[in-house]
């Protein structure tokens, strides 16, 4: 009974929201890529780049401009997030080039990107910090309170002292849902993912839209990595993404390729992630608690993927000459 | 056309390797070192010393198996990214059979351990393939999740259940020793007759021969048997296979099991061939390297052997580069990833070029008919 009540405590929910963010942001990125018709298994690697460059941007900005950072401490993490987003876009550009321009199998390109990211992060870490696996500690954002809601006593931990990146992430979900449903860009992106030949005939550049989708996925996965390094761990260390990039892909599928759906699914994973982090006193060896999110991912894919409606041309390279 | 085709087949991987070298040269230049010097050290260290040659063969052994495992699944349009986890479990199964049974003759114990390893890999591959075929769960994500779960299970088994009691009080987390009868025989005594000795010669074991044999057998099965024919049809055209009465699901299931079974053997090079026990720090990541090797070999079982040797060479070279040139060995890891990206692009361009050439030649021999048909449609 004691551990049952601890499964729904406010502290656990607050922690679940925190650990939901990296999965959510990456899942959101995956929605953009796959809505445009490109599967991006490389998001895990892009997330690794995000964790590394997030920490690097944060650390070196603070070193380079100490007086500036003393005046406005949040500038350092902002620099980290921007560096991570840029690194994410650069990495996604490789995926776009290989899969959209050269039309290579998207899974293969993604797998190669993941291998590249792991090697590159180690290599650069040796160059910058003289050891392979860890960066020095970095500064996080100043926690904020949500206006209006902060005075509701029952919400407590959920609205007071939270990371501003959580607020940004939730806003991005709403914005993305609107972009995909209502804007010209969103409709074109979806058209390219559903029926590229028709979109092409109507004068929409399939290549350009797919590049846009993939680059957006890179930016968001980079940002997700930055969140992990800057807000959660306050440093970069090797292997810190723990397969969250792949879990995010499952969350996107479970969320039926929509941002709001991805939010719901990510929250589910976040909950189990938080559970595994807090090691609630369950009568199970700790090794098994740590893989709860991975087990849930398999269950979700096995149980619910059927009802999902994936974009019709998802994963299929498009070539003008061969249609 | 035929001669040019063969030339292209060789030129594509050569160009990709060259491209990988160019990118790594830029990286080496960026850290203020000379690429010529670094590559020189790499080649001299890996190819100019006997111990290096044996070390390359030892490193290539699990890579051949890993490349074969991934290539088999690729042949039926499945991505077995779970080779990594499958060999963890296979390694444990083999170690368990090795340390729990005593007094068996080697002729029984070793084959039993090999079978157990294959079985372990298959057990770990079973869930993803069933979920794929029955529930449509994408095997890439489920196998990756199974990899994480395999690490956790292995840690639990080695640390909590089967930890060697004689290591109590030490930080070593490992199983008890495997019985001598379950060890894979070393090829060292064989080479000793030719005056070749040393620890790297001693490490080389009979699993290398098994890997090469397996590659030849798989190549034969694919090219010459009914099952191989079914595999080729399923990979070339799933709809046509189904229409011809070849059930895709059944072929995919058995090929995936074969892939997972071969994957189960990967860890044995170190567990049964060298250490003689399963340590929690046993070599990891070999399953992911298998993906690169399968891609490099274009999923051809025989091609897996030179691809694995190349990666063995790069791995040994990386050690030399780190030790003698003080350049991080990760430079070589980056080079491997670049080679893979370049190779898939090169193969894709090559396939497209050949298709266009064939089309042109077909049009040249029958100049009017296809055009007329095209205009009419």
Interface residues (C-beta under 8 A of the other chain):
Chain A: X41 X94 X98 X102 X103 X104 X105 X107 X108 X109 X111 X112 X113 X115 X116 X118 X119 X120 X122 X123 X126 X127 X132 X242 X243 X246 X247 X249 X250 X253 X285 X287 X288 X290 X291 X294 X295 X297 X298 X301 X302 X303 X305 X306
Chain B: X27 X31 X79 X81 X127 X131 X135 X136 X137 X138 X140 X141 X142 X144 X145 X146 X148 X149 X152 X153 X155 X156 X159 X160 X288 X291 X292 X295 X328 X330 X331 X333 X334 X336 X337 X338 X340 X341 X344 X345 X348 X349
